[in-house]
Amino acid sequence: MKKLLIIAIAMLLAIPMQGAETLPPRHEILKTLIKVNDHYLDKHPDPLLSIPYYSRERVYEANIWTRAVYFEGLMALYSIYPANRYYDYAYRWGEGFKWGMRRDRTTTRNADNYCCGQTYADLYRLTPEPKMLTKTKACMNMLVNTPQVDDWTWIDAIQMGMPLLAKMSAITGDQRYNDKAWEMYSWTRNTLAGGLFNEKEGLWWRDKDFVPPYKEPNGKNCYWSRGNGWVVAALVRVLDEIAPDDPHRSAYIADLEAMCDAAVKCQRPDGFWNVSLHDEGNYGGKELTGTALFVYGMAWGINNGILDRVRYLPVVTKAWNAMVNDAVHPDGFLGYVQGTGKEPKDGQPVTYDSEPDFDDYGTGCFLLAGSEVYKL
């Protein structure tokens, strides 16, 4: 009888474990990251070549935001696997554009144009050369020294711009950069169109065009997956830079916690997130970029003791395994990447074999996620 009781207890204890997913070994995670990045580098051996955009019959400079996000991911990969070729590739990019903003304009207020400065700042920390930050500092000083706070009229801009201000503050010791970031973030969060952050649901409307009375086909609010992912990424990248006693730190943490809590509730059973977080019927299906950005934020939160490991690790594990098993091709190509846009219908169709209009930011998002998952 005692033996049977012991067997029964053992079986009961084993039940939860049978369905639980686990992360791959650390060396397998790194192997996947290297493969995905190698695919990108093989396709783009010269980081300075203009980016063709065939559907509009035009080309873009290779330091626009899409490419800048790739380099954010590359620098994250370099932080866990410092291959010389990664540094050389990033340095060649910065040097080739004379460490300048898009179109070499230090007067730009468009966050998409100065997103590249995030990588310049990371490279500067590795090998400090004044030329690396001369133009970036001039651009950020312009933001600090002018009264406008209403630049970030779309939530993507929060990721493109806010971490750079935080990096400049960390590098220079000048708190004014952090204060300006907070003022600009707060305006987008609380003032623009009545505030783009819905505190009740823990998610952001992409811009003023999507606040109520705009609704999804199912009658719910429209929350775009990648747009919310950009904000999650911005928050963790800022929190990674600011001091523990920064006056705005607790507010950033509260927003990160609220967003991650909201994201957990709308994760797909297969581990991905839909492009429309609250309407799986509006261009529903697997989507990698939003998924990767949520994974990045949650994994960072776990690693830094902000998010509860017991609750969030299974979410991260399921999502990471889904991306690796269902989106990463044998040669490192990434499927299920939504093209550029601002809402569910843009950049469609999103399939295993579909190619987005730009192939760089999806890789960047994946490298950010994987580099943080590696630390788990």
Secondary structure, 3 states (H helix, E strand, C coil): CHHHHHHHHHHHHHHHHHCCCCCCCHHHHHHHHHHHHHHHHHHCCCCCCCEEEHHHCEEECCCCHHHHHHHHHHHHHHHHCCCHHHHHHHHHHHHHCCCCCHHHCCCCCCHHHHCCHHHHHHHHHHCCCCHHHHHHHHHHHHHHCCCCCCCCCECHHHHHHHHHHHHHHHHHCCHHHHHHHHHHHHHHHHHHHHCCEECCCCEECCEHHHCCCCCCCCCCCCCEHHHHHHHHHHHHHHHCCCCCCCCCHHHHHHHHHHHHHHHHHCCCCCCCECCECCCCCCCCCCEHHHHHHHHHHHHHHHHCCCCCHHHHHHHHHHHHHHHHHHCECCCCCECCCCCCCCCCCCCCCCCCCCCCCCCCHHHHHHHHHHHHHHHC
